[in-house]
Amino acid sequence: LKTRDQVFSSPHEVRDYLRLQLAGQQREVFSCLFVDSQHRLIEYREMFAGTIDGCSVYPREVVKAALQVNAAAVIFAHNHPSGVAEPSRADTHLTTRLRDALALVDIRVLDHFVVGGADTASFAERGLL
């Protein structure tokens, strides 16, 4: 499957893709799915890795990577190695900071998923975006 052949037309498809990428990780990993205007995947990139319960994320690096691949939009994802997919207050704050930074260069944030074992939580579905 070539990268551009992967189209995300529903949150369910994104969930399945992200579970494959993140569910088995032993430490927290923050990833970006960079997509074009048709929501076709340009690149999946694990941007930052942390410890069992945290990960530092730098908005500057996310904006830089999105511009490098000419993304129209981004879907964020990170895992909770604890297996609990509940977004934290820090996750919500980070998402707002990233969304605001990307908005300055006209890149939309479509969603942010938290993967905890077999469970996933979508910020968009919960009205957190």
Disulfide bonds with the S-S distance in Angstrom:
none
